[in-house]
Amino acid sequence: MKRLLIISLFATFISWSQSNTISTENTAKSQEEQNKQIALNFYEDLWNSDNTDKYADYVANTYIVHDIGDRKNVVEPAIEQKIIADRFWDGGTMHLDYDWQIAEGDLVATRWTFNYKAESFINKLMYGDTSIPIINVFRIKDGKIVEIWNHRHDIDTNMTIIYSAKGFLIGLLIALIPTIFVFRLRKKLKRLKN
């Protein structure tokens, strides 16, 4: 009788332990699915449709951004996501194609293609009609995006023209300095000869 009681207590403990483990795994998977949905809703409202006023539904009051540009490890207010999306919407139309999405813990990675048709002169000059592959990684905490890693293939846009123009102007400035020096020196030499 004692053995039967010990065996049944042991079996109960093992089944309780396994159900707890399964419950914890299901909760983690459920949270990852929720995080993936937050990321998808963020893209749909801000980048696939012009619902940029919904930015606060997805982004924490302040978040950290890691961008391929100058915005590396910068703390920004949530409104910055609306401002960026509005800048594109004001100058053209956008459409997204989702390639894949994975989640692990509080991180969600999404690979998508940004399809943009520029309509304003400045956006035609800067971006043109383009299709850019992008990978974003979001860290989500308490249902809000608190950190963004943004990896774009900007070389596919007209932005390379801007970088080339900047490089040309810097090179021209560097070349002008010794040229001006040479012309001034020639003037001095001519004055000394006379």
C-alpha positions as CSV (number, residue, x, y, z in Angstrom):
1,M,0.0,0.0,0.0
2,K,2.8,2.3,0.9
3,R,4.6,1.6,-2.4
4,L,1.4,2.3,-4.3
5,L,1.0,5.6,-2.6
6,I,4.6,6.6,-3.3
7,I,4.4,5.5,-6.9
8,S,1.1,7.5,-7.4
9,L,2.6,10.6,-5.8
10,F,5.7,10.3,-8.0
11,A,3.5,9.8,-11.1
12,T,1.4,12.9,-10.2
13,F,4.5,15.0,-9.7
14,I,6.0,14.0,-13.1
15,S,2.7,14.7,-14.9
16,W,2.4,18.1,-13.1
17,S,6.0,18.9,-14.0
18,Q,5.5,18.0,-17.7
19,S,2.3,20.0,-18.0
20,N,4.1,23.0,-16.4
21,T,6.9,22.7,-19.0
22,I,4.4,22.4,-21.9
23,S,2.4,25.4,-20.5
24,T,5.6,27.5,-20.3
25,E,6.6,26.6,-23.9
26,N,3.1,27.4,-25.1
27,T,3.2,30.8,-23.4
28,A,6.6,31.6,-25.0
29,K,5.3,30.6,-28.4
30,S,2.1,32.5,-27.9
31,Q,4.2,35.6,-26.9
32,E,6.4,35.2,-30.0
33,E,3.3,35.0,-32.2
34,Q,1.9,38.1,-30.6
35,N,5.2,39.9,-31.2
36,K,5.2,38.9,-34.8
37,Q,1.6,40.3,-35.2
38,I,2.7,43.6,-33.6
39,A,5.5,43.8,-36.2
40,L,3.2,43.0,-39.1
41,N,0.6,45.5,-37.9
42,F,3.3,48.2,-37.6
43,Y,4.3,47.6,-41.2
44,E,0.7,47.5,-42.5
45,D,-0.3,50.7,-40.8
46,L,2.8,52.8,-41.3
47,W,4.3,51.5,-44.5
48,N,1.7,49.6,-46.5
49,S,-1.2,52.0,-45.8
50,D,-1.2,55.7,-44.8
51,N,-2.3,55.1,-41.2
52,T,0.8,56.7,-39.7
53,D,-1.2,58.2,-36.8
54,K,-1.3,54.7,-35.3
55,Y,2.5,54.7,-34.6
56,A,1.9,55.0,-30.9
57,D,0.1,51.6,-31.0
58,Y,3.3,49.9,-31.8
59,V,6.3,51.9,-30.8
60,A,7.3,52.7,-27.2
61,N,7.4,56.4,-26.2
62,T,11.2,56.3,-26.8
63,Y,13.1,53.5,-28.6
64,I,16.6,52.8,-29.7
65,V,17.5,52.7,-33.4
66,H,20.5,51.0,-35.1
67,D,20.5,52.1,-38.7
68,I,23.0,51.8,-41.5
69,G,23.1,55.6,-41.7
70,D,24.0,58.1,-39.1
71,R,21.4,56.9,-36.6
72,K,23.4,54.3,-34.7
73,N,22.4,53.4,-31.1
74,V,20.3,56.6,-31.0
75,V,17.4,57.1,-28.6
76,E,14.4,58.6,-30.5
77,P,10.8,59.6,-29.6
78,A,8.1,57.3,-31.1
79,I,6.8,60.2,-33.3
80,E,10.0,59.8,-35.4
81,Q,8.6,56.7,-37.0
82,K,5.5,58.7,-38.1
83,I,7.7,61.5,-39.4
84,I,9.8,59.1,-41.5
85,A,6.8,57.2,-42.9
86,D,4.9,60.5,-43.6
87,R,7.9,61.8,-45.5
88,F,7.6,58.9,-47.9
89,W,3.8,59.0,-48.1
90,D,3.9,62.8,-48.9
91,G,6.2,62.2,-51.8
92,G,4.9,59.0,-53.3
93,T,3.1,55.6,-52.8
94,M,4.4,52.5,-51.1
95,H,3.7,48.8,-51.2
96,L,5.3,46.0,-49.2
97,D,6.0,42.4,-50.1
98,Y,6.8,40.2,-47.1
99,D,9.4,37.5,-47.6
100,W,9.7,35.9,-44.2
101,Q,9.4,36.5,-40.5
102,I,10.9,34.8,-37.5
103,A,10.6,35.3,-33.8
104,E,12.7,34.2,-30.8
105,G,12.0,35.5,-27.3
106,D,11.5,39.2,-27.5
107,L,13.0,39.6,-31.0
108,V,11.2,39.6,-34.3
109,A,13.1,39.6,-37.6
110,T,11.2,40.5,-40.8
111,R,12.6,40.5,-44.4
112,W,10.5,42.6,-46.7
113,T,10.7,44.4,-49.9
114,F,9.9,48.2,-50.0
115,N,8.4,49.1,-53.3
116,Y,8.2,52.9,-53.8
117,K,6.8,55.0,-56.6
118,A,8.1,58.6,-56.2
119,E,5.6,61.3,-57.2
120,S,7.2,64.6,-55.8
121,F,10.3,66.1,-57.5
122,I,12.5,65.8,-54.4
123,N,11.6,62.2,-53.9
124,K,12.1,61.3,-57.5
125,L,15.6,62.9,-57.2
126,M,16.5,61.2,-53.9
127,Y,14.8,57.8,-54.2
128,G,13.3,57.4,-57.6
129,D,11.0,54.5,-58.3
130,T,12.7,51.7,-56.4
131,S,12.4,48.3,-54.8
132,I,14.7,47.8,-51.8
133,P,15.1,44.6,-49.8
134,I,15.1,45.4,-46.0
135,I,15.6,43.3,-42.9
136,N,14.3,44.8,-39.6
137,V,14.8,43.2,-36.2
138,F,12.5,44.6,-33.5
139,R,12.9,44.0,-29.8
140,I,9.5,44.1,-28.3
141,K,8.7,44.7,-24.6
142,D,5.2,44.9,-23.1
143,G,3.6,44.9,-26.5
144,K,5.7,47.8,-27.9
145,I,8.8,48.1,-30.1
146,V,11.6,49.3,-27.9
147,E,14.6,48.7,-30.2
148,I,15.0,48.6,-34.0
149,W,17.9,47.3,-36.2
150,N,17.4,48.5,-39.7
151,H,19.3,46.9,-42.6
152,R,18.6,48.3,-46.1
153,H,20.2,47.8,-49.4
154,D,20.4,51.6,-50.2
155,I,22.8,51.1,-53.1
156,D,19.7,50.2,-55.1
157,T,18.3,53.8,-54.7
158,N,19.2,57.2,-56.0
159,M,20.8,57.9,-52.7
160,T,24.1,56.7,-54.3
161,I,23.9,59.8,-56.6
162,I,23.8,62.0,-53.5
163,Y,26.8,60.3,-52.0
164,S,28.6,60.5,-55.3
165,A,27.8,64.2,-55.5
166,K,29.0,64.8,-51.9
167,G,32.3,62.9,-52.8
168,F,32.7,65.0,-55.9
169,L,32.2,68.3,-54.1
170,I,34.6,67.3,-51.3
171,G,37.2,66.2,-53.9
172,L,36.7,69.5,-55.7
173,L,37.2,71.5,-52.5
174,I,40.3,69.6,-51.7
175,A,41.7,70.2,-55.2
176,L,40.8,73.9,-55.0
177,I,42.9,74.6,-52.0
178,P,46.3,73.8,-53.6
179,T,45.1,75.5,-56.9
180,I,44.3,78.7,-55.1
181,F,47.7,78.5,-53.3
182,V,49.5,78.0,-56.7
183,F,47.7,81.0,-58.3
184,R,48.6,83.2,-55.3
185,L,52.2,82.1,-55.4
186,R,52.4,82.8,-59.2
187,K,51.1,86.3,-58.6
188,K,53.8,86.9,-56.0
189,L,56.5,85.6,-58.3
190,K,55.3,87.8,-61.1
191,R,55.4,90.9,-58.8
192,L,58.9,90.0,-57.7
193,K,60.2,89.7,-61.3
194,N,58.8,93.1,-62.1
